[in-house]
Structure formats: structure tokens, C-alpha cells
Amino acid sequence: MKGLATFLLAVFSSSVALAQPGPIPGTQPVRPVFEHSDLVCMCLAEFVSIQRQQPPANADRDQRVRQDVTINLQPLEVYKTDETTQSITVKYAEDVPMLWPQVAMLQRGQMGLVFLKSTAPGIYDFSDRFLGVTLFSALPQKVEASGLAGLESALARIIQGTNRGDRLSALWLLQGYDHLSGETIVAVTSLTSPDDPAIALTSWAILLKAHAPESVQGLAHFLAGYRGDGEPTDALIGVEDGLSGVRDESSLSTLESLTDSKYMQVRQGAMQGVRGIGNPKSATVLVKRLDSSDPFVQYEAVITLSEIFRKYGDFGPSMLLFDRNPQKYVQLWKKWWEEERNKQ
């Protein structure tokens, strides 16, 4: 359901070197982190030092200890600057499990896109513990623009490369943009073939969020032909969010068909999109969804019918009340629908 990705935790290994729980890739907005940062650049780690406190002799295995990390970075491509042109020193401290290996967010020789906040002259910390650094294997082609648009252009060039890991990392960052240029949309669209479902679904999530023409229909066509063994859950979380924001009535019939998708995130996102459009023409489909095996879809059908036909009270229960006795509200709407049909 919408916003669920904000609370789900997964291992985001491309942005944090340690296997720490973090946000689902692609769910973090980029603009706030960019604006909060003093320096944003593609940098190379030239030196890494980790100083870890010694635990007490009687410490148990779950004891956490403080470690201080220093990383010297060489800026390669700068997208936002506070006029720093020499090596950059990043210093941060964290509490880690005593038995964890001594690993920093960037290792010597690694390259990454970093978002940095100044803490003292020449000294920085990562602006965000999860989005603060994203690893890349190759430097993108140089772009003339700077700022958020320049970073977008660089990421658009990365996704046109051949390294799968770099492509995914760049797509996740682009998914965090509020708006994208036409050039970026074209580049993302080129990655929607079924050859790599994770990349394709992430690309569809971006296109849906950007309200690209025919993106709902394109996603439906892709899913109709998808024959994967497992459900690519992480990538579909972005698709859910994108579908929930659809307001284009020309996509309504396709959106309605997706409310019966075999993928939970797709049907739930589509239901939210149908609710957001709020067209009375959806009533027939919504009544069918009252019998869905997905409780969320059932509730969305009830509450969307309530909003469309402006019937409240028992016709528009809270989710808490609905969960206590779903059939009460389902049958109420079915009875009303049958009475309305008999009047015609």
C-alpha cells in the first residue's frame, strides 16, 4: 500500500558498505539530500582509516562499539561545490556490532557518488547515512551542466552503459527525482524490455512517476508477458507508488485491469490510482473487487465507492472498522449496487 516502502527495510548494499538495514532502493527523494549537501561529486577514495574502540574484557557478543572513520576523497566530477578543489576529508563515527569487520562506507580504490555536509573547514560527513554514497564502477561521460540537472544528465548516461550494477544504482537515484527531462525519459524507456526484469520494472516505476505517456499501458503489456519464477518485490514497490499517482483518465481502463494483477504491489497501486481518479465509470470494476482475496483491495473498493457516490457512515468505514467485519461492508455495497441496477 502507498507509503509502505518508507517503513520496509532491506539491505541496500550499493549505498552502504556494511550490511545494515536501510530503505528500499529508489524510495528516497534525491532533491532534499542534494539541497542539504554542501558538496556533491563523483569521488575516488584514496585513503581509508578506521579506529575502533576496544570492547571491555567481559563484553558479550552483541556488544556495540564506537568506530571513527576517516576517508580521503579525490573529486572527479563535481555537481555541487563549496569551492573545495583539493582532496576531501570525510570523518564520521558509528556504533557497530563488536564482531563486525572493520568496513567503511567507501573502501580505498572505490568510486562513488557522494553527498557531503561540511562539519568544519575542509572536513565533511555524509549528508545522509543511506543515500550519502552510491558506488559506481566507472566514471560517466562528462556533462556540461551542474547542479541537480547536471547530476541527472550524468545518471542518464550511466544507464546507457553496459554495467548492470551501475545501471541499477543510477536508476534508483533517478527514481528519487521529482521531475525528469525528456532526454532522461527516452534513456529510461530504452531499458523497459523484458531481458532484465529488475531493470525493466525499475524503469517502469520511473516512467509512471514521471507521468510518461502510455506508461500504464506499457507496464500492463510488460506484465502480461512476464514469465519470471519469482515476484521481483523490491522493484515492484516503486511500480506501486507510480501507479498510485496516476490521474490520467485515458489510462483508467488499463488501471482497472491491473487491480486484478497477480502481483500485490501492482493491484494495490492500481486500486489507489483508480481511487485518485474517482470516476463513476469504475463502479462495475470496484464492485467486482469487493470479492478480492486481498483485504487491501477489498477496502479500497469499499472506500472508493463511498467517495465516488458520496455515501458515508457504514458505507465508508475506517480501515480498522472494516478489518473487524469486512463482509458487513462488502454486503452493504453489494445490496446497494443491486438495488441501483434494479432502478434502471
C-alpha positions as CSV (number, residue, x, y, z in Angstrom):
1,M,0.0,0.0,0.0
2,K,1.1,3.6,-0.6
3,G,3.9,4.7,1.7
4,L,4.8,1.1,2.7
5,A,8.2,1.4,1.2
6,T,9.0,4.2,3.7
7,F,8.8,1.7,6.5
8,L,10.1,-1.5,4.9
9,L,13.7,-2.3,5.5
10,A,16.1,-4.1,3.2
11,V,19.8,-4.4,2.6
12,F,20.9,-1.5,0.4
13,S,24.5,-2.8,-0.3
14,S,25.2,-0.3,-3.1
15,S,24.9,2.7,-0.8
16,V,26.2,1.4,2.5
17,A,29.2,-0.9,2.6
18,L,28.2,-2.6,5.7
19,A,25.2,-4.9,5.5
20,Q,23.0,-2.5,7.5
21,P,19.2,-2.4,7.1
22,G,18.1,0.6,5.1
23,P,15.4,2.0,2.8
24,I,14.3,0.0,-0.2
25,P,16.4,1.2,-3.2
26,G,14.7,4.0,-5.1
27,T,12.4,5.2,-2.3
28,Q,14.5,8.1,-1.1
29,P,13.9,11.6,-2.7
30,V,17.1,13.0,-4.1
31,R,16.3,16.7,-4.1
32,P,16.2,17.2,-0.3
33,V,19.5,15.4,0.2
34,F,21.1,17.4,-2.7
35,E,19.9,20.7,-1.3
36,H,21.0,19.8,2.2
37,S,24.5,19.0,0.9
38,D,27.4,21.4,0.6
39,L,29.3,19.2,-1.8
40,V,28.1,16.5,-4.3
41,C,30.6,14.8,-6.5
42,M,31.7,11.5,-8.1
43,C,34.8,10.8,-6.0
44,L,37.6,8.3,-5.6
45,A,38.6,7.0,-2.2
46,E,42.4,7.4,-1.9
47,F,42.8,6.6,1.8
48,V,40.7,5.0,4.5
49,S,41.4,4.8,8.2
50,I,39.2,3.0,10.8
51,Q,39.8,3.4,14.5
52,R,37.7,1.1,16.7
53,Q,37.4,1.3,20.4
54,Q,38.4,-1.8,22.3
55,P,35.4,-3.5,24.0
56,P,35.5,-4.4,27.7
57,A,37.0,-7.8,28.5
58,N,33.7,-9.0,29.8
59,A,31.7,-7.8,26.8
60,D,29.1,-10.1,25.3
61,R,29.0,-11.0,21.6
62,D,26.2,-8.4,20.9
63,Q,28.2,-5.5,22.4
64,R,28.3,-2.5,20.1
65,V,31.5,-0.4,19.9
66,R,32.3,3.0,18.5
67,Q,34.5,3.3,15.4
68,D,35.8,6.5,13.9
69,V,36.3,6.5,10.1
70,T,38.4,8.9,8.0
71,I,38.3,8.8,4.2
72,N,40.3,11.0,1.9
73,L,38.5,11.5,-1.4
74,Q,39.6,12.8,-4.8
75,P,36.9,14.7,-6.6
76,L,36.5,13.5,-10.2
77,E,33.2,15.1,-11.3
78,V,31.6,17.8,-9.2
79,Y,27.8,18.6,-9.3
80,K,27.6,20.9,-6.4
81,T,30.5,22.6,-4.7
82,D,31.6,24.9,-1.9
83,E,34.7,25.7,-3.9
84,T,36.7,22.7,-2.5
85,T,39.1,21.7,-5.2
86,Q,41.7,19.6,-3.4
87,S,41.3,16.3,-1.6
88,I,38.3,16.0,0.6
89,T,38.4,14.5,4.1
90,V,35.3,12.7,5.3
91,K,35.0,11.9,9.0
92,Y,32.2,10.1,10.7
93,A,31.6,7.9,13.7
94,E,29.2,5.0,14.2
95,D,28.3,2.3,16.6
96,V,28.7,-1.2,15.1
97,P,28.5,-4.7,16.5
98,M,31.7,-5.8,18.1
99,L,32.2,-8.8,15.8
100,W,31.6,-6.9,12.6
101,P,34.6,-6.5,10.2
102,Q,36.1,-3.0,10.0
103,V,34.5,-1.7,6.9
104,A,33.9,1.9,5.9
105,M,31.2,3.3,3.6
106,L,33.9,3.6,0.9
107,Q,36.9,1.4,0.6
108,R,40.3,2.5,-0.8
109,G,40.1,2.5,-4.6
110,Q,36.3,2.6,-4.7
111,M,34.5,5.3,-6.6
112,G,31.1,6.7,-5.6
113,L,28.6,9.5,-5.9
114,V,28.8,11.2,-2.5
115,F,26.5,13.8,-0.8
116,L,28.6,15.6,1.8
117,K,27.8,18.1,4.5
118,S,30.6,20.4,5.8
119,T,31.3,20.0,9.5
120,A,34.5,22.1,9.7
121,P,36.7,23.8,7.1
122,G,37.8,21.0,4.7
123,I,36.1,18.3,6.8
124,Y,32.8,16.6,5.8
125,D,30.3,14.0,6.8
126,F,27.8,12.2,4.6
127,S,24.6,14.2,4.3
128,D,22.5,11.0,4.5
129,R,23.6,7.7,6.0
130,F,22.0,5.7,3.2
131,L,21.9,8.0,0.2
132,G,25.2,9.6,1.2
133,V,27.3,7.3,-1.0
134,T,26.4,5.2,-4.0
135,L,29.1,3.1,-5.5
136,F,29.9,3.1,-9.3
137,S,32.5,1.2,-11.2
138,A,33.1,3.7,-14.0
139,L,33.0,7.5,-14.4
140,P,30.1,8.7,-16.5
141,Q,30.8,10.8,-19.6
142,K,31.4,14.4,-18.6
143,V,28.4,16.7,-18.7
144,E,28.4,20.4,-19.1
145,A,25.5,21.2,-16.7
146,S,26.0,21.3,-12.9
147,G,23.5,21.1,-10.0
148,L,20.6,18.7,-9.8
149,A,20.2,18.8,-13.6
150,G,23.8,18.0,-14.2
151,L,23.6,15.0,-11.9
152,E,20.5,13.8,-13.7
153,S,22.3,14.0,-17.0
154,A,25.3,12.1,-15.6
155,L,22.9,9.4,-14.3
156,A,21.1,9.2,-17.7
157,R,24.4,8.5,-19.3
158,I,25.3,5.8,-16.8
159,I,22.1,3.9,-17.5
160,Q,23.1,3.8,-21.2
161,G,26.2,1.9,-20.3
162,T,26.8,-1.9,-20.0
163,N,27.5,-2.4,-16.3
164,R,24.3,-3.8,-14.7
165,G,25.2,-2.7,-11.2
166,D,25.9,0.8,-12.3
167,R,22.6,0.9,-14.3
168,L,20.6,-0.2,-11.3
169,S,22.3,2.3,-9.0
170,A,21.6,5.1,-11.4
171,L,18.0,4.1,-11.9
172,W,17.4,4.0,-8.2
173,L,18.7,7.6,-7.9
174,L,16.6,8.7,-10.9
175,Q,13.6,7.2,-9.2
176,G,14.1,9.7,-6.4
177,Y,13.7,12.7,-8.8
178,D,10.5,14.7,-8.8
179,H,10.8,15.6,-12.4
180,L,13.0,14.3,-15.3
181,S,14.0,15.8,-18.6
182,G,12.8,14.4,-22.0
183,E,16.2,13.1,-22.7
184,T,16.3,11.1,-19.5
185,I,12.8,9.7,-20.2
186,V,14.0,8.5,-23.6
187,A,17.0,6.8,-22.0
188,V,14.9,5.2,-19.3
189,T,12.3,3.9,-21.8
190,S,15.1,2.1,-23.7
191,L,15.5,-0.2,-20.6
192,T,11.9,-1.5,-20.4
193,S,12.5,-4.7,-22.4
194,P,11.9,-8.0,-20.5
195,D,15.5,-9.1,-20.8
196,D,16.2,-8.0,-17.2
197,P,13.0,-7.7,-15.1
198,A,14.6,-5.8,-12.2
199,I,15.9,-3.1,-14.5
200,A,12.8,-3.1,-16.6
201,L,10.4,-2.7,-13.6
202,T,12.6,-0.1,-12.0
203,S,12.4,1.8,-15.3
204,W,8.6,1.4,-15.5
205,A,8.4,2.8,-11.9
206,I,10.4,5.9,-13.0
207,L,8.2,6.4,-16.1
208,L,5.0,6.0,-14.1
209,K,6.2,8.6,-11.5
210,A,7.2,10.9,-14.3
211,H,3.7,10.5,-15.9
212,A,5.3,9.5,-19.2
213,P,2.6,8.9,-21.9
214,E,1.4,5.4,-22.3
215,S,3.4,4.2,-19.2
216,V,0.4,2.5,-17.6
217,Q,-0.4,0.6,-20.8
218,G,3.3,-0.2,-21.4
219,L,3.6,-1.6,-17.9
220,A,0.4,-3.7,-18.4
221,H,1.9,-5.1,-21.6
222,F,5.2,-5.9,-19.9
223,L,3.5,-7.7,-17.0
224,A,1.3,-9.7,-19.4
225,G,4.4,-11.2,-21.0
226,Y,6.5,-11.6,-17.8
227,R,7.1,-15.2,-17.1
228,G,9.5,-14.9,-14.1
229,D,9.5,-17.6,-11.4
230,G,9.5,-15.2,-8.5
231,E,7.9,-11.8,-7.7
232,P,10.6,-9.0,-8.0
233,T,9.3,-7.4,-4.9
234,D,11.7,-4.5,-4.4
235,A,11.3,-3.3,-8.0
236,L,7.5,-3.5,-7.7
237,I,7.4,-1.2,-4.7
238,G,8.3,1.6,-7.0
239,V,5.7,0.5,-9.5
240,E,3.1,0.5,-6.8
241,D,4.0,4.1,-5.9
242,G,3.9,5.1,-9.5
243,L,0.5,3.6,-10.2
244,S,-1.0,5.2,-7.1
245,G,-0.2,8.6,-8.6
246,V,-1.8,8.1,-12.0
247,R,-4.5,10.6,-12.7
248,D,-4.8,10.3,-16.5
249,E,-8.3,9.2,-17.3
250,S,-7.1,7.8,-20.7
251,S,-5.3,5.1,-18.7
252,L,-8.3,4.3,-16.5
253,S,-9.4,1.1,-18.2
254,T,-5.9,-0.3,-18.1
255,L,-5.5,0.8,-14.5
256,E,-8.8,-1.0,-13.7
257,S,-7.5,-4.2,-15.3
258,L,-4.3,-4.0,-13.2
259,T,-6.4,-4.0,-10.0
260,D,-6.7,-7.8,-10.5
261,S,-2.9,-8.3,-11.1
262,K,-1.3,-11.4,-9.6
263,Y,1.3,-9.0,-8.1
264,M,0.3,-7.5,-4.8
265,Q,2.1,-4.2,-5.3
266,V,0.6,-3.8,-8.8
267,R,-3.0,-4.4,-7.8
268,Q,-2.7,-2.2,-4.7
269,G,-1.1,0.6,-6.5
270,A,-3.7,0.4,-9.3
271,M,-6.5,0.5,-6.8
272,Q,-5.1,3.7,-5.3
273,G,-4.8,5.2,-8.8
274,V,-8.5,4.3,-9.5
275,R,-9.4,5.9,-6.2
276,G,-7.5,9.0,-7.1
277,I,-9.2,9.4,-10.4
278,G,-12.6,8.7,-8.8
279,N,-14.6,8.2,-12.0
280,P,-18.1,6.7,-11.6
281,K,-17.4,4.5,-14.6
282,S,-15.2,2.4,-12.4
283,A,-18.1,1.3,-10.3
284,T,-18.6,-2.0,-12.1
285,V,-14.9,-3.0,-11.6
286,L,-15.0,-1.8,-8.0
287,V,-18.0,-4.0,-7.2
288,K,-16.1,-7.0,-8.6
289,R,-13.1,-6.1,-6.4
290,L,-15.3,-6.4,-3.3
291,D,-14.7,-10.1,-3.7
292,S,-10.9,-9.8,-4.0
293,S,-8.8,-12.2,-1.8
294,D,-6.6,-9.2,-1.0
295,P,-8.1,-7.3,2.1
296,F,-6.4,-4.1,1.0
297,V,-8.1,-4.2,-2.4
298,Q,-11.4,-5.0,-0.8
299,Y,-11.2,-2.0,1.5
300,E,-10.0,0.3,-1.3
301,A,-13.0,-0.8,-3.4
302,V,-15.4,0.0,-0.5
303,I,-13.9,3.4,0.3
304,T,-13.6,4.4,-3.4
305,L,-17.3,3.6,-4.0
306,S,-18.0,5.6,-0.9
307,E,-16.1,8.6,-2.2
308,I,-17.5,8.4,-5.8
309,F,-21.1,8.1,-4.7
310,R,-20.8,10.3,-1.6
311,K,-22.2,7.7,0.7
312,Y,-20.6,7.7,4.1
313,G,-21.4,6.3,7.6
314,D,-21.4,2.5,7.3
315,F,-20.7,2.8,3.6
316,G,-17.3,4.5,4.3
317,P,-15.8,2.8,7.3
318,S,-12.3,3.3,8.6
319,M,-9.8,0.5,7.8
320,L,-9.9,-0.5,11.4
321,L,-13.7,-1.0,11.4
322,F,-13.5,-2.7,8.0
323,D,-10.9,-5.2,9.2
324,R,-13.2,-6.2,12.2
325,N,-16.0,-7.3,9.9
326,P,-15.2,-6.9,6.2
327,Q,-18.3,-8.8,5.0
328,K,-20.6,-6.4,6.7
329,Y,-19.4,-3.6,4.5
330,V,-19.0,-5.7,1.4
331,Q,-22.5,-7.0,1.6
332,L,-23.8,-3.5,2.2
333,W,-22.3,-2.2,-1.0
334,K,-23.4,-5.3,-3.0
335,K,-27.0,-4.8,-1.8
336,W,-26.9,-1.1,-2.7
337,W,-25.5,-1.9,-6.1
338,E,-28.1,-4.4,-6.9
339,E,-30.9,-2.0,-5.8
340,E,-29.4,0.7,-8.0
341,R,-29.3,-1.6,-11.0
342,N,-32.9,-2.6,-10.5
343,K,-34.0,1.0,-10.6
344,Q,-32.7,1.4,-14.1
